[in-house]
Amino acid sequence: MQEAHHHFSDLFAQLGLPDDPKSIAQFLARHRPLAGDVRLPDAPFWSTAQATFLKEALLQDSDWAEPVDQLSEALRDDETPSA
């Protein structure tokens, strides 16, 4: 069975957020930096559904786990990953 590969921008679409490069950059700028002791799903800017999706993606090590990790890193540093 082949695993799905999701791009960083696909995660934004999955979360119901605008997924174009400009919107992604604006989201990251608005919410950065996320403190190192805050787990991504626990960040205050997610809806309940978004937080649940992020938490489950990580717990289940689903095919979304890689872009979720990417998002976590992007919110903690100053560089934007490529979409």
Secondary structure by P-SEA (a helix, b strand, c coil): cbbbbbcaaaaaaaacccccaaaaaaaaaacccccccccccccccccaaaaaaaaaaaaacccaaaaaaaaaaaaaccccccc
